[in-house]
Amino acid sequence: MPPTDIIPRDQIASIIQKARIAIFSKANTTPISIRQEASLEAETPDKASWVTHLELPAPPLEQGDIRQVLIRAIEILGRGDESYIPPSVESVHAQWTSSPPKEIANISTEKWSDEMKYGAMMNEVGSRITIFYIQGGAFILNTAARFRKTITGLATMTKGRCFSINYRLAPQHPFPAALLDVLIGYLSLLYPPPGSYHSPVLAPDITLAGDSSGACLCLALIQIILSLRKSQATDCPVVRFHGRDVILHMPSGLALQSQLTDQTNCLPSWQKNSNFDLVQEVSPVMLPEYPPDSIWPSDPPRGDIYCESSMICHPLVSPVAATSWAGAPPIWFALGEERMVDGAKTIVQRAAAQGVDVHLEMYEAMPHNWPMLFPTWWQSKLCMQRWAIACESYLEREAASSSAESIGVDKEVTRHDVGELTSFTPEEALSRMRAKQATLKPWRPMTGSVKL
């Protein structure tokens, strides 16, 4: 007899279609400021999670600081014709998450400081792993609190702890503001700024994890480190952080789920996999009839809500455009049968050919971010388990050959050649992206639309 938890492919498609209608019937008609505010609502208490908060102070502006490093990386990785507004350097809200310590089961902790809560967390952490989790939200929505179950799940399964931040959101804070906040968060793990209650975390003990646009930011952070290594001609590049020179080390690895890698949305899977994805062909905020408000369209209007049109093919915006991953740590990718899969396949092919340890898992008929949306499905449980295993595996630094596999709705596993995952080359992918970039026009609301 077949397993009773298997859902047929056509039934999954029907479930996804209904969910898509339910999600976008409201998203297509609700101004971005209202959607954004709803996604930033204060977190509610969760007995399954143990959370402490801290504010990472903005590092001072000085020669060789992280803002200059970011700007230099944009220059090195770009073509020279991109435009963007350099972001301000601001403080970043962060939090530590784990499962609740057993020692506080019968103790009232209402008056505990965050530092006391962190101490209780560290008393029970059973692994040296620290997962820096960067949440998704299309660069325009969400805080770490919205992904509390996923973050806590990874911390619990690895017996470690998760660190996360609330990075700045577009359209008010376009590229590269979020990436600068991620850089501040990562360096604050390595070199705790004044007022921190955590000790320095060694880079080999840090795994970058993320979903969707958060996974994109993880990949972009690796490209920044690689570009800095290249410009300084050393594997130990130096940056200025809170008044001292520090080394920007590479993390142990990346574990990414439903990663966004192509902001142009033009690779073949974007159309081919439409039946099994919750993501619309055109983002609601780019529809002609989308209601304008005080933050969108931007002033002046631009062709993408996250960045200027000239930046959309830049490797720090669309990592699939990166020409080199040589020197990157191991990367684990998990995707469903979703629109974004071709971007990940392209990165896997290129990175594997350049000597990077990469592993790709593809789940048949699963939509974008399925572990969060359908947590009771066996595919979601399996993905979460393997996600945690990938995070843990980097601590041992065991050499492994790259791999790719697809997991069917019938639980059958098919192996694939990592060098033959797509019918097009990385160069052809970039050519498609450039062609799409040339068609982008600044978004403006329909004539007669009234700002809400």
Beta strands, then each sheet from edge to edge (+ up, - down):
strand 1: 50-56
strand 2: 92-98
strand 3: 130-134
strand 4: 161-166
strand 5: 206-211
strand 6: 238-241
strand 7: 244-247
strand 8: 253-257
strand 9: 331-336
strand 10: 358-363
strand 11: 403-407
strand 12: 413-416
sheet 1: 1+ 2- 4+ 3+ 5+ 8+ 9+ 10+ 11+ 12-
sheet 2: 6+ 7-
end
